[in-house]
Amino acid sequence: MTSSPSGHHRQFDATLPLNTRHMAYPDSEDRELTAYLEGLLLAYHSLSPTPVPPCPACGSHNTRYHCRPHGVVLLPLFQCRDCKRYYNRRSGTPLAFLRHAKKMPAFIRLLSQQISMEEAQLRLRMDYAGVANWLARFRELLLLHDPSGKWEARVRLGIKFQFVGQCLRCPYAGAFGHGGVALSGERQAICPDCGHGFPVQLLSSEGTKPDVKIVHDPITAAWRRRGVMTPDKAAPVADQAGLAKLPVRHAALPVVPPTLPQAESASFDPQVPLKRYGGTQCITPENPRLTQFLEAAIAQAYSLDPTPPACPRCASRRTYLCPPSSQTQAAPQFACRGCGRRYTRLTGTPLVTILRKDALACLPPPVVATAAHARRHGTPWLVGEGGDGLDSQVPRLAAAA
């Protein structure tokens, strides 16, 4: 028995996440497959005495209705007059001896979703072996009622795939590892030989989708655990698979050149030397407007306000403040639900490297005042006494100011 006996392709969506490290799995349920399986489930768990199914042991139609459901028997019982066996509608089918029937509707909705077995295990509150056994049973049920494999090819739960092609740097040809999502929104592929990463669109010609290969199918382990992996059964890992959707490349945002002010002759003093020669000192008067502007900009960048700003990578507003237990810097850290990146208000600015002890002493007084205010109010993002954050610099900076 194969996964796709008639050559139906199992379609994967490359825009969906492979794990929940950066974002949760979105809903990718196939409503048609769910409705088809719910109809089969209702037929097998029907409480009606008619129609009487044939005997699953001898195949005889000389059967009768035996008893209705009660406290011990949950489904109607039937009896074969030829072999004298008692059975119900689930006897002799892939659903035989499966418990926790109340969880089956929720499991059916997960069959078509491109999620991991561990995620299904958490949602159903079942162990891994139980989820794998149910997956194998329901896929056998689909092939029993549809030998063409049309409906079974829509099952994606727990099935892992990789992109296949030719490496652009080395002569390797085969399956590539997953490299996440680039800044442009394209999914990356990693060569297992040279480690080179590039967009998966480069694995195929322009206008076509790259080939994929199924590298793991949990039904194999489920059959082996049940002891039914016999030589007459073909490997359930289907070679025929394709991509239903690829992430599109985001258009680059136009770079607007900064507007420079017009140079005024009054802003320069021709009497001040440009360099220091001999005993002449290069003394330049301070520009109060420039100093005030820089102090305000630096104070805003080092602000301890917990309100999350937009993501500097994807400009998404779906951001949140990281919990205090996971803070690794003196400035408050935020996370983006869109691209999964962590960042601070300093990310993407020239001040991103000015978090060292020796550099903090050169910051203007507004930053010192902000740090002192946060220390008085017990802000949880500041590093403790003796650390590398702003908290350990407040006494020295205040004394210097």
Phi, psi and omega in degrees: 000127180250166182288326182225080186298327185260011178088017176291136182272138174272116187267131178246154180250111182283353178275348181276148180290153179272340178207180182258025182292321184249332181205157181283158178291127174283167180284115179236036184289140174269106185295325181293316178295320179297317179295322180295316180288326177295324175296318177295321181295320178294323179293321181286333181255022179292141179264006181283142179284348180234149357281156179277120181285159177289165181290127179286346182272310183248353180076011182285146175261005177275072186235168180213160175282126187263303182205159179273167179294147176213200187298327181264316180267116185271343180233157178300139180258143177234159181228138176270127181285342181274307182259000176063025180270149173256141184202168172236187185289341179270349182294133179076010179247168177299343179271003183294138175066017175274131181261180179056055181295339180290339179271353183295320177300322178291325179291324180299323180290342179268346186298320184272354184274145182271073180233168181276165178293326179295323177294318177295325178296319179290320182290324182269348184058049177232162177280168186296319181297322179293319178294319179295323178294317178296321179299315179294320182295315183289328176290325174295323178295320178296319179288334178291319181269342179222082182298343180291341179082013181295313182282324182294330180291349178273354179282129181231001184297124174075358183272128182253142181229162175221154178282147183237138178173198181251131180293145181277346183249323182238170182283012182292139175223123181161211183276141181248150176281164179273133181245018179082199184244132180282174179297332180280357180094359181273144176282138184260148174242143183242129178285128180288346181269304184261349180075011180285135178248141181201163179297145183292340178296337180283352178281351181226167178289163183295133180091355179240160180265145179292155178283150178232159181224135177281121183252347179208130176228116184295347180293335178296312179294326179293317177294320180294323179292327178276351179076031181246011178279082179263160181298336181284351179263129179285162179295132183285350180286113183279137176278342183267111179209157181210178179254126177273334184204139177240145176292140181270153180283128178288138177290135180294136179291138180294136180272115180268119180294144180293147179273113182269138179289156178288133180287129180252140181294334180288344181281348183243141179253110181292347180280341182277126179293149179282330179229167181261114179240129177063230182266001180284125180269140178269092183253118181247129180293148182285143175264107185297325181293317178294319179297317180296320179295315181293321179297318179293319180293319179291320178296323178291323179292325180266016181295145179259021178295127182284356180291120185287130175278177178292152181292129179287349182269308184245002180062024180280148176264000179276069184239162180208161180278131178292146179296152182301330182293337182256008180288131181243359181229168180290325178279150179296138181258146179234162179228148181253129177281346180280308181248353176079011184273146172262144184202168173235179177291345179273347183296131180082009179242161177295348181272005186295333181266359182265065174236013181273163181296318184289338181271335182293334181292340182269000182285156183287167182302327180302326178292321178297318179296321179296317179294318179295321178296319179294326179291321180295327182265007174068045179295129186284351184276345183283140179290148184293182185296131181087003181275192183259007185268193182291332186298321181285348182261350186297313182299317182291319180293319180297321179293324179290328180287000000 
